[in-house]
Amino acid sequence: MKVADLIDSNPYLLLMLQHFNIDFRVSDRTVLQLCIQYDISEQLFISIANLYNGSGIRGERPFTRKDLLQVIDFLKNSHNYYRFDKYPQISTYIRQLQENHPEKELKLLEKFFNEYFTEVREHLDYEDEVAFPYFITLLGNNQYDNTQEVYSSLEYSDHHTDIELKLKDLKNLLLKYIQIDNDLDLRRKLFMSLYELEFDLYIHSLIEETILIPSGIDIEREQNE
């Protein structure tokens, strides 16, 4: 299929392209042609696209070490998107609502979101500083060094949390409990930003749980045999 047609059927694939550092000007290229241009395996591209389209990872073919290093780059790029795009955008919308409705107690909403995103940043920092360097080392070594500090894919899996879930509480505050009249345009923008952040965080977690962690476990098992 042509990539432009896929994007037209699911605009969220633009987020995927951004995390892969793929330019949106895809012309009439097919998936295979785009993958060749950006040196990405078609299997990896389709697997992640399936997650964005609501499908699971299909097939049992293992991902290569090159694939997994590209997955880590993809996840790092998504971290930048959360930190420097979505968080400032959502914070700005909440502050605008406060300015437009000073009579409403919206500081609780801002406090809730800031506390939530502090937790998100801690999760992202842990991945950037602990988990991803471990996987990069694992993928770069032919033999696992048992003298290294004890860490494993399973430990990362145990530490892994679904950081998108608490966003539901924030949306419920806006949908059910905080009464604001008018400002539908601003409120819609806030909602859409929250839904977009929630969706991409969910895919982020799925990529880790269905690609990175299982692949890491397989590599560790091979190296310890």
C-alpha positions in Angstrom: 0.0 0.0 0.0 1.0 3.6 -0.5 2.0 5.4 2.7 -0.1 8.4 1.8 -3.3 6.2 1.7 -2.4 4.7 5.1 -2.0 8.2 6.7 -5.3 9.3 5.2 -7.0 6.3 6.9 -5.2 6.9 10.2 -3.7 10.4 10.8 -2.1 9.1 14.0 0.5 7.4 11.7 2.0 10.9 11.4 3.2 10.5 15.0 4.8 7.2 14.0 6.6 8.8 11.1 7.8 11.7 13.4 9.2 9.2 15.9 11.0 7.4 13.1 12.3 10.8 11.8 10.6 10.2 8.5 9.5 13.3 6.5 5.8 13.6 6.0 6.3 14.3 2.3 5.9 10.7 1.3 4.8 11.3 -2.3 3.5 8.1 -3.9 5.9 5.8 -2.2 4.8 2.4 -1.0 5.7 1.1 2.5 8.5 -0.9 1.1 9.9 2.0 -0.9 9.8 4.3 2.2 11.5 1.7 4.3 14.3 1.3 1.8 14.7 5.1 1.6 15.1 5.4 5.4 16.9 2.0 6.0 14.1 0.6 8.2 13.0 -3.0 7.9 9.6 -3.4 6.4 8.7 -5.9 9.2 9.5 -3.4 11.9 7.7 -0.6 10.2 4.5 -2.7 9.6 4.7 -4.1 13.2 4.6 -0.6 14.7 2.1 0.7 12.2 -0.2 -2.2 13.2 0.0 -1.1 16.8 -1.0 2.5 15.7 -3.9 0.9 13.7 -5.1 -1.1 16.7 -3.7 -4.5 15.7 -1.2 -6.6 17.6 2.2 -7.7 16.5 1.7 -10.4 13.8 4.0 -13.3 13.3 6.7 -14.8 15.4 9.7 -13.7 13.3 12.4 -12.2 15.6 13.5 -8.6 15.2 17.1 -8.0 14.3 19.5 -6.1 16.6 19.5 -3.3 14.1 15.6 -3.2 14.4 15.8 -3.1 18.1 18.3 -0.2 18.1 15.9 1.7 15.8 13.1 0.9 18.3 15.1 2.5 21.0 15.7 5.6 18.9 12.0 5.6 18.1 11.1 5.6 21.8 13.7 8.3 22.6 12.1 10.5 20.0 8.7 9.9 21.5 10.2 11.1 24.8 11.1 14.4 23.3 7.6 14.6 21.9 6.1 14.2 25.3 8.5 16.5 27.1 8.8 19.4 24.6 5.5 19.2 22.6 2.6 17.8 24.5 3.4 18.8 28.0 3.9 22.5 27.2 0.8 22.5 24.9 -1.5 21.0 27.5 -0.1 23.2 30.3 -0.7 26.3 28.1 -4.4 25.3 27.5 -5.0 24.8 31.2 -3.5 28.2 32.0 -5.6 29.8 29.3 -8.7 28.3 30.9 -7.7 29.7 34.3 -7.2 33.1 32.8 -10.5 33.0 31.0 -12.4 31.7 34.1 -10.8 33.1 37.2 -13.9 32.4 39.2 -13.5 28.7 38.7 -11.2 26.6 40.9 -8.9 25.3 38.1 -5.7 25.3 40.0 -6.5 21.8 41.1 -6.6 20.8 37.5 -3.2 22.3 36.8 -1.8 20.7 40.0 -3.1 17.3 39.0 -1.6 17.5 35.6 1.8 18.8 36.8 2.0 16.0 39.4 1.1 13.5 36.7 3.7 14.7 34.3 6.3 14.8 37.0 5.6 11.0 37.3 5.8 10.7 33.5 9.2 12.5 33.4 10.6 10.2 36.1 9.5 7.2 34.0 11.1 8.7 30.9 14.3 9.5 32.8 14.5 6.0 34.1 14.2 4.6 30.6 16.8 7.1 29.2 19.3 6.7 32.0 18.9 3.0 33.0 16.8 0.8 30.7 17.8 2.1 27.2 21.6 2.1 27.9 21.3 -1.5 29.2 19.5 -2.6 26.0 22.0 -0.7 23.8 24.9 -2.5 25.6 23.1 -5.8 25.3 22.5 -5.4 21.6 26.1 -4.4 21.0 27.7 -7.3 22.9 28.0 -10.8 21.5 28.4 -12.2 25.0 26.7 -10.9 28.1 29.2 -9.8 30.8 28.0 -11.3 34.1 30.4 -9.0 36.0 28.2 -6.0 35.0 25.8 -4.5 37.5 22.8 -6.9 37.7 20.0 -5.8 35.5 17.8 -7.6 33.0 14.8 -7.2 30.6 12.6 -8.9 33.3 13.6 -6.3 35.9 12.7 -3.6 33.4 9.4 -5.3 32.8 8.7 -5.4 36.5 9.5 -1.7 36.7 7.4 -0.8 33.7 4.2 1.1 34.4 1.3 2.1 32.2 1.8 5.9 32.5 -1.1 6.7 30.2 -3.7 5.3 32.6 -3.8 8.3 35.0 -4.8 10.6 32.1 -8.2 9.1 32.3 -8.7 10.7 35.7 -7.7 14.1 34.3 -10.2 13.7 31.5 -12.9 12.6 33.9 -12.3 15.8 35.9 -13.0 17.8 32.8 -15.9 15.7 31.5 -17.8 15.1 34.7 -16.8 17.4 37.6 -15.4 20.8 36.5 -18.2 23.0 35.1 -17.0 25.5 32.6 -19.4 27.5 30.4 -18.5 28.4 26.8 -14.8 28.3 25.7 -15.7 25.2 23.6 -12.9 25.8 21.2 -10.2 25.9 23.9 -11.7 23.0 25.8 -11.8 20.9 22.6 -8.1 21.7 21.9 -7.3 20.6 25.5 -9.3 17.4 25.2 -7.7 16.5 21.8 -4.2 17.1 23.2 -5.0 14.8 26.2 -6.4 12.1 23.9 -3.4 12.3 21.6 -0.9 12.1 24.5 -2.8 9.2 26.0 -2.9 7.3 22.7 0.8 7.7 22.0 1.8 6.8 25.5 -0.3 3.7 25.1 1.5 2.7 21.9 4.8 3.6 23.5 4.1 1.1 26.3 2.9 -1.6 23.7 6.1 -1.2 21.7 8.2 -1.8 24.9 6.0 -4.8 26.0 5.6 -6.5 22.7 8.9 -5.8 20.9 11.7 -4.5 23.2 11.3 -6.5 26.4 10.5 -9.9 24.7 13.4 -9.5 22.3 15.7 -8.5 25.2 14.7 -11.7 27.1 15.4 -13.8 24.0 18.9 -12.3 23.6 19.7 -12.8 27.3 18.6 -16.4 27.1 20.8 -17.0 24.0 23.8 -15.4 25.6 23.4 -17.5 28.8 23.1 -20.8 27.0 
